[in-house]
Amino acid sequence: MAKTTKKKASRTASKKTTSRRAQNASVFSLKERLRALALNFRWSWDPPTQRLFASIDPQLNDALNRNPVALLEHVEAHRFERLAGDREFLGRLRDAEAGLKAYLRHKPWYVQNHTAKQKRMRVAYFCAEFAIHESFPMYSGGLGVLAGDHLKSASDLGVPLCAVGLLYRHGYYQQEIKPDGATGVAYPPYDFDKLPITDTGKTVKVKIGPRDVVAKVWLAQVGRVPLYLLDTDHPRNKNADDRAITHHLYGGDNETRIRQELLLGVGGVKALDAVGEDFTVLHLNEGHAAFAPLEVVRQHVDGDKVPLDEAVSWVKPHTVFTTHTPVPAGHDRFDVKLARKYLNPLLRKSKITAAQVLKLGSEDVKNKQAPLCMTALALRLSDHRNGVAKLHGEVSREMWQKLFDANKPEDVPIGHVTNGVHPQTWLAPEAYPLYSKHLKVDWLDATPTGDPWSKAKGIPDDELWMMRSMLRRRLVRFVRNHSQDRALRMGAGPEELARLSDMLDENALTIGFARRFATYKRAPLIFTDVKRLMQIVGDDKRPVQFVFAGKAHPKDLGGQAYLQQVVKMSQQAGFKGRVAVLENYDMQVGRMLTSGADIWLNNPLRPNEASGTSGMKPPLHGGVNLSILDGWWPEGYNGKNGYAIGGKSFKTQRKQDKYDAACIYDLLENEIVPRFYKRGKSGVPKRWVKVMRESMRSVPAKFSTHRMLGDYVADLYLPAHG
């Protein structure tokens, strides 16, 4: 009897052990499947996959900035045990896996429409920053956003492209706005094992100053596009300064900058060789990467034993250079002493001399003390050059006329490819039902010329207005929550928290302003005439409200002063509750603002805005631009799809500011506010919806990165490949 009982107990224990092993295996399999999805950044523009990860633990997902790899590391074991037996969850997982598989197997536009020779093209795209998702903070602003969207459209279209950048241990700074509006700067460290990246197992060595610096090569997979990122925070680097090269994006002084740019350019070319990427086209996105074609030139001079002029003439036709900076001071320049400090060791065993490089990068070849200008170096090492808007192309030709010894700006060989945005990255999830119903977008079969937004004219007024109102309410609630979180951190009491819970009006005309707080962008311009603005904002029957967000460079004291000025204005009695300033501007804040604002305000000093891409995003949601005719807006504005500010130029900024601000007030008082608030019996502002619809119809297709990539392929990549 005792033996029988022992046998039964043994069998029961054995079954429990077997069951536990099976459950553990099931949980392990589930986590591996989820991790495989997380390691391809396509989830960052695929709402079903985003919802899948969010459903694992919504609060934790938000707390971890929607980073799926970190989420899988932090979720409790018992939660995975439940999910492993949840048929509905497993069904959504299978759908997400099938969606990624179908995406990667689909024959995209480039494959379907190009010859065998053209399919052998391989573009190596270099940039100092990439904005893929807010959980991956390797970006500071518009340049990084453009680069990230470039990769996503290259993936969607199947353009054969790989990319190179740096992996920053502390990323760009985290912004804290202090009670008085001053900027606080924090640099939290990032655990690379908890980011959606993988170790390639490769390292490269780059001579940076007196030492060989080792850089680890990481991979971020962006759909079909591999992004290789270099990291010097490596144990084989015994010198702390060497390990710190990739600590901060745009941090440190000019010496840090030249060290980073040597790593990006020289190390980037070596990294591509290490991972087996054989590129036929080199694309430099801004001058930070100008050492890349120089490294290719050096390899030809030293390896193929050809003269410098011959090597340069071979590299130039294969190099594309995109300049983003219309402001002369915005181009990287290194004085001769600093440049020689790093060029001499780099070229010690080469047949190229530092003097030759300095000449290639000089804006005045007759002056031996002229600094090394990275833009000049990139211009001289490329045959295919472009600005990022039509107007910016004109400004760039004038700016670099002397470098090309041209008689007139029109003779300068710099064209333009106007920037765009990646639609799915910036489209609010709440807008998808309307798109599915009326525009019937085929996201899988993307093309450069596709224009589903032309069907916007068929969207009924009430449905378009319903979406706009819903997205505005979402923004207002986001601002309230965001503001309360900041207030709690500052030690606010119950009264202040209650006030913030009721700030802004879900039904009021909402104007958004979010971008890098460079001084030329003039964030405080709207406050030029405080009394007049208070009358506009304080109209109880037709209220107007503003939401601001943005960061200045940590060393840009002028930009920080502008932010402080806006914060102080938001605290004045006439503006309190109707002017909000969001802290720590990132991609998520950008998505909320560009989708939720009725009006997108842009008032730079013309022609200092190279392109600007933030204003291309609101039209995806029926948002309307109110902008200076600078950057992309001269190409986008048609007189019916938004509003143009000003038109006159003045010699002093004080006069220009006064005039431009008055134009904004006039437009608000006489056109925008009356049109927004004039409602029929249905409660729909039909005249305003007409502008909304025209904005949606005319902007998204023309200013998408799909169209932009099509232009790059036809006008720059294929000629460079050929």
C-alpha angles and dihedrals in degrees: 000000000000090000091052091050091049091050092051091048090049092050090047091050090047091051091049091050091048090047092049091049091049090049091048090049090049092050091046091051091048093051092048092051091049092047091053089056092046093054093064111069091214085100087071090072099028112086096195091057091045090052090048093057093041091054091061090070116339097193094046090046091057092043089055092050091252093294105156096197092054089044092057090050094052105039114108117252094239090059091057090048090057093045091050087064097038107107094192092053092045089051091054089047091054090049092051092048091048090049093054091044092050090047093052094043096046115106102239130209097272094051092048097047109038138075127250091258091050091049088060089066115113119186120204106204116199124194136154093226139027127192106202099145137342091251089063102057100190093128141072106192148310098350091056093043090052091048093050092048089047091059093046094052091044086056095046092048095040094238105169100244140141125188139215131204143135128275109225118208091208099024117202116332125281109235125227119185109210122216091264091050096256118142120252117198126209130175110197115190119246124221103224091202088065096051126088093260137102134215111249090202089236130118132183134201123225126184103234110171114316096341141064104242118208118219124191116220117226128185128223109185110213105188104289093346123090115214113198116203127193122219125187096182086105130139092234088066103081095181115084093215090057092051089049095057090095098035100099134027108232090349128139130022135306091284091057088048095054090047091052092047092050088052093048096047106032095028092044093057090047091048092054089052091048094053093043100251109154105194127192098188128045115205118191111197098203128340096284088089098049092115089068097075088039089059090050089050090050091051090054094046095047101029103035093032095230127145119264095248091052093048091049091049089052096048099043098067090054096049127091119192124193117193118200103178124089092170112087092216090056095072118095113249128177122195117242095253093053093043092051091048088066103026095054096059091040092053099034094114095032132097087228116089131213088241090059092050092047089053091050089052099041125113088199112034092186090063111073090193094056110125124251104261112200093204091053090049091051092047092052093047096050136064096192112064133166146173120218101247136022093256091045090053089056092048091048093051090053093044094053099036093111093050091058093040088233124168093220136008093254088066093060109105098231118117130176142245110189114229125245141185131244103250100210093049092058102032113108113237089232089063095059096084091056091046092049093049101044111013098036094204116197099212093179096056098050120171133179092243100041113125113182088155090073084078091063089096087072096057110109115244095240094052094048091047091047090056092047092050092047093052092047090053089050090053093048092052090047091052091049093050092043092049093047092051090053092046092052089052089052091052098253119177130233095272094055092045090051091051091051091050088063100038120128125014121261091215101042126107102269123205120195129204116177127153144099108314096235111155095240089062088065100212094180094050093106089063094058092109103031096181094053093045091050089056090053095045096040099055101120093198094048107022123185124199136186133213118194130189135164149111132239121213109272089248097040099101091173092056091046090051089054090052090049090050092053091047092051091049090052088057095055117108095245093051103033110121092011100064116054130183118201121212128229102016112218139148094284093052088046092053093048094049099042091049097041104042120094091202127032111209120208120169112161124157103266126269096015096091106088093196116314117208103197092085091056091067105060093062088064084070101034093270118152130223124232102185150149109253092257136117112001097346097084086061094042104043114091100168094257105057101062143326135293119214121221124324102203126098126216131194096232127052091225091061092041092051093049093049096045093047091050089052090053092050091048092051092048095047100040106031118007104044096042092047093047095050101039101104132178126214090285091059091238118127095225097184090051093046088054089061090044092053093048090050090052092045098048108035116042100061096041093046102041124115086236089067090040093054089048088056093047091050096048100037105031117007101050094043089050091047092047 
